[in-house]
Amino acid sequence: MNKVEMSQIERIPKVELHVHLEGTLGIDRIRSLAQQAGQYPPKPFEELFQFSSLAEFLATLDWMFSLIRTEEQVREIARDFAVYARTQNLIYVEVTVNPSHWHLSFDTLFLTLQDEFDKACTKGGPDIRILPSIARSDSMQSAMELVQWCIGSQLPRIVGLSIDGDERLGSFNGRFAPAFALALEHGIPGTAHAGESSSASGVTEALSLLGVKRIDHGVRAIERSDLVTRLASQDVTLNICVSSNCSLLYPGIDHHPLKLLMESGVPCTLNTDDPAVMGISLNEELQKVSNYFGFDEAQIIKFQLTAIDAAFCQNSTQLELRERLHAGVSPANLAVLQ
């Protein structure tokens, strides 16, 4: 089996739809924030990203983001992410940002991110859009406040609404259905984390109660053939993160259902989820997954096309992304784009 070389992956323009800004902070940045705040980590820095459960990971995130006190710190994190995205040849990213982790106002958080991502794009960097995210532990009131703020702000970089968190404590999709309905009424589509910490039923709930058109993770849909058929027939895209799934859900990549889902006709994209936490970049993830499953360069390009089709941006932006992808692939793979 031919291996996909890193040089092949690096030159492909890419689109990522499932990455959390909270999961992009490296240890050096966290250490600096802790020193500024005069705080000590819950465990040694070198062990900070070692988790035994999703709950432990989320608690660590809460500690990390309690360190952020100023607008300038938000700017530094935004600039760090823009630099990282550029190293991966990302041309478009929808980054999930959950304000429940940040002890900042919506204005301070989202207006600052908007400004920094605008600057990065103007300088030739990636087009970074924002998916504000509800935590499943949030109240209905706080979820509605987030959606109402997004509607009122009309920030052009806010293109969708997300929901994340540990579903083993409950999905609470019914609680958040009004927030997703309000967002959609105002042209803000939804995506939901489901089918990882929840069973396949979490995916069904997210589709039926939240009205989302994409699912982040969604891998446990493989447990129900009728659901797989529904995903395929309705073109519901799963934004899959193989390394992340194998850190808490599956014992290894040989247990991951990515290829089975693809063979069933389910649209799938490849993403990192939390690249700094997982210790893997998007390019590395693409190489690792492709070489294990036997994907060639053409298939990696197809993943980017699927991501463009599923992106929450305007049709004109999708067309521009296709043109940039077309310009960046080798002549041998141009047929993939036809």
N, C-alpha and C positions, 0 to 999 in steps of 0.2 A: 504493500500500500504506500503510495506517494505521500510524503509529509508536506504540509504547507509551511513554507519558510516564513520567518518573521518579516523579511523584507517585502514579501508579497502582501502580507496583511497591513503593514505600515503604510503602503502607498494607496490603499483603498480608502476613499472618503467614507466616513462612517456616521451613523445616526444611533443615538442611544436614548431609550425611553424609560428605563428603569434604573435610576441611580439616585441615591439619597445624598443631599448635600451634607447631612450630618455624618455620613459614612465616608467622607472624603478627607477628613482631618487626619494628618499624619501625626506620629508621636512627637516630633519636634515642635509642631504647632501647638499641640495639647500641653506639652511641657512648658512652653513659653506662656500660654494662657494661665496655667496653674501658678507659675511664678509671679505673674502680674497680679493675680488674685490672692496670693499668699495661701494657696490651698494645696493639700496633699492628695494624691490619687487614692482610690479605695484599695488598690494593690499596686505593686511595683510597675513602673511605666513599661518595662519590657514584657510584662504579663497582662497589660491592659486589654489587649485584644484577644485574650484567651477566654472563651465562654463555654459554659456547660449547658446553657439554655437561652432561649430568646428573651426570657424575662431578665436574666442577668445582663444580656447585651443592652436591653432598653434602659435598665437602671444605670449602666455605665454611660450611655448617651446623656441621660438626665444630668449626671454629675459633670460630664464634659461641657455641656452647654450652659450649666449654671455659672461657668467661669467667664462667659461672654457678657460684658457689661457696657460696651461702647459701640457706637456706630463705626468707628475706625476698625475695630476688631472684626465686625461683619464684613467690611470692605476687604480686609486682608484675606479672609476665608473665601470670599467671592473671587478675588484675584488669583488665589492659589488654584481654585477649581478651573478658572479660565485657562491658566497656564497648563494645567494637567490635560484638559480637554484638547488643547492644541497639540500636545505631544502625541496624542492618540489619533491625530488627523480626523477629529470629530468636526463635522460641519454643522451639525444640529443636535441639540440635547434638550430633553425635557427633564429637569431636575426636580425631584420631590423635596419639599421643604415643610417640615411639620413644626408649626410655631409653638406647640405644647412643650417642646424640648427647650426652646429659647425663652429666656426671661426678658423679653423685649416687646415693645408695642408692635402692632402690625405695620404701622408707618415706618418705624425705625428699621424693621427687618426687611420688608418687601420693597420699600422705596429705595433703600440702599442697594439691595441686590439688583433691582431694575437699573439703577444708575451704573453700577459697575459692569453689569453684563452688556449694557449699551456701549460703554467705552471699549470693552473687549471686542465686540462685534465691529465697531467703527475702525479698530486697528487691524482688521483682517482676521480676527479670531472667530471662534465658533458662534453660531446663533444659539444662545442659551435661553430657553423658555422656562417658566416656573409653574410647578404644580403644587399649590398650597394643599396641605394634607391634614385631614381630621384624624385624631387619635381615637381608637376604638374605646378608650377610657374616658373620652370627653363627654360632656353633657350635650343634650340636644341644643340647649341655649348657646353654648360656646361654639358649636358647629354652625349654627345659624348666624352667629355674629361674624364668623370667619367668611362665610359665603356672602353675607351682606356687605362686608368690607370689600371683598373682591369685586362685587358688582359695582359698588360706589366708586372704587378707585379707578376702574377702567384702565388698569395698567396693561399695555400691549403685550408685555412678556408673560402675563398670567394667561395661560391658554386652557387650563383644565383644573379639575378638582380630584384629589386623591383621598384615600383612607387607608391607614395602616395600623399596625399594632398586633398584639398577641391574641389570636382568636380562640385560643384554648380557654380563655376566661369568658368567652362569649363574643359573638360577632356583632350583635346589637344593630344589625342592618336596618331593622324596622325603626329604630330610634333616629337614624340618620337619613332615612328615605326623604323626609321633607326638605332637608338641606340639599340633597342631590337634585331633587325635583326643581327647587328654586334656582339652583345654578344652571341647570339645563334650560329652564325657561328663559334665562338671560344669555343663552349662547355659550355656556361653559360646560363642556362635556366632562364625563367622569370616568375614572379608572379606579380599580379597587384591588388591594392586596387580598388574595383569597386562595384557598387551595394549597397552602403550605402549612401554616399552623392550624388551619382548619381542614376538614375532610372535603371531599368533592361537593358536599352540600353547601359549603361556604361559597363556592363558585356559583352554584345555582341561585343561592340567595342574592348574591351581588348582582347577578344579571336581572333577576326578577324584581327585587325590591329597590335596588339603587339605579337600575336602568343604565348601567355602564356598558360601554362598547369595547372596552379592553379589560384584561385581567393581568395584574402583576403577580407573577409566579404561576398559579393555576395548575401546577403539575399533578396534583392529586385528582384532577378531573379524570385521569387515566383509570381510576378505580370504578368509573361508571361509563359503560359503552354508550348509553343514551346521551349522556352529557357531552362526550367526545363528538358524537354525531351532531349535536346542537351547535357546538363551537365551530365545527367545520362548515355546517350549512349556513350559519349566520355570520361567518367570517369574523368571529371574535378572536382578536389577537391576544396571544399569551406572551407577555414580556418576561422571558425565562432567564434565570441567573443560576447556571449549573453549579459553579463553585460554592455559591452561597447555600443552595439547596443541600449540597453534600456536606456542609459544615454542621447542620443541625437536623436535617430530615432524613437523608439517605446515607448509608454507611460508606458509599463510594460511587464514583461516576458510572460504574457498571450496573448500578441499580436505577440510574436516572432514566425517566421515560421520554426524554426529548425526541429521540428518533421515532418512537412509537407514535407520539402525538403528530409529528410531521407526516409520517406515512399514512395517518388517518385523515390528512387534509386540514389539520388545524394550523392556522397561520402562527408562526413563532418568530420571535426576535431573540437575540442573545445580548445580555447585559451583565453588569457587574454588581448591582445592588449597592454594596458598600466597599468600594475598591481599596481604600486604605485599611479598613478593618480586615478584609479578606486577604490583603497582601497581594493583590493581583490587579493589573491594569486591564483595560478593555482589549488591547492588542494581545496580551498574554492569555486572556480568557478565550478569545477567538481561536488562537493557535492550539491551546490545550484541548478545547472541545472539538475542534475540527479534526485534529489528528487522532483523537480517540474514536470518534464516530465515522471517520473516513470522509469528511467533507472536503471538497476541493475549493479552489479560489472562487469558482463560479458560484458555489453555494454560499460562500461568505458574502458575495455581492448580492445574492438573492435575499439574505437576511436584511441587508440594508434597504432593499426595495420594499420589503414587507414593513420595515420600520417607517419608511417614508409614507407608505399608504396608511399606516395607523396613526401617524402623528396628528396632533390636534391643531396644527397650524392651518393657515388658509390654503386653498387649492393653488394659488399663485406661488406660494412659498414651496409647496410640494413639487411643483413643476421646476422651480429653480434648483431644488435639491437633486432632482433627477438629472438635470443638466450638469450639475457639478459632479455627480457620481459618474455620469457618462464620460466626462472629460478626464476623470481620474483613474479609470480602469485601463488595463492593458488591451490592445487591439484584439487579442485572442479571446477576450471575454465580452466584447461588445454585443455579441448575439444574445447574451443574458438580458440585456436591457431592452430588447426589441419587444 
